[in-house]
């Protein structure tokens, strides 16, 4: 199976791992103005210009010269009810049917509101699409960590001492945990910070959901 990388217009990564994901991606989708940032880094990542497979957005912030140059892969979507990251995600799962991984790069940084919004959208993607049934994993990767959605009980093979935060908008959800320094069994998820800044005390962390729901796991 193949991988798709979505390039957002947040902070472009400097470290090797997120750049490796871009280099190894079978499909690259740029969100609107992120195309300009992506092109600036192409030579250092690929040693050449690697054309994206799609550029999607309302195009209000993409230079006309680039719109002309990449018109064959340009998708104009002026829907104001979804952001460009979501448009790119929807495109990835509908067009590239052979993918098993979606990595979102450049989703964090620059603006705090965009960062919070983009991270929280991962939970919507997992809730509204049967990604597990489709055999697709999704995450946001940046220089200092990654974030991914969880919809039910799971085990995280993360390694001892890894920093872990768990966020959920579902205040009816209880998550019993094993392998965390501070157990989450009695946490009420009524604010975003409630199970953040934790750490793995074992190599494998077990999270047991009281019912199917949505949560976001952020690890360093």
Secondary structure, 3 states (H helix, E strand, C coil): CEEEEEECCCCCCCCHHHHHHHHHCCEEEEECCHHHHHHHHHHHHHCCCCCCCEEEECCCCCCHHHHHHCCCCEEECCCCCCCHHHHHHHHHHHHCCCEEEEEEECCCCCCHHHHHHHHHHHHHHHHHCCHHHHCCEEEEEECCEEEEEECCCEEEECCCCCEEEEECCCCCCCEEEECECCCCCCCCCCCCCCEEEEEECCCEEEEEECCCCCEEEEEC
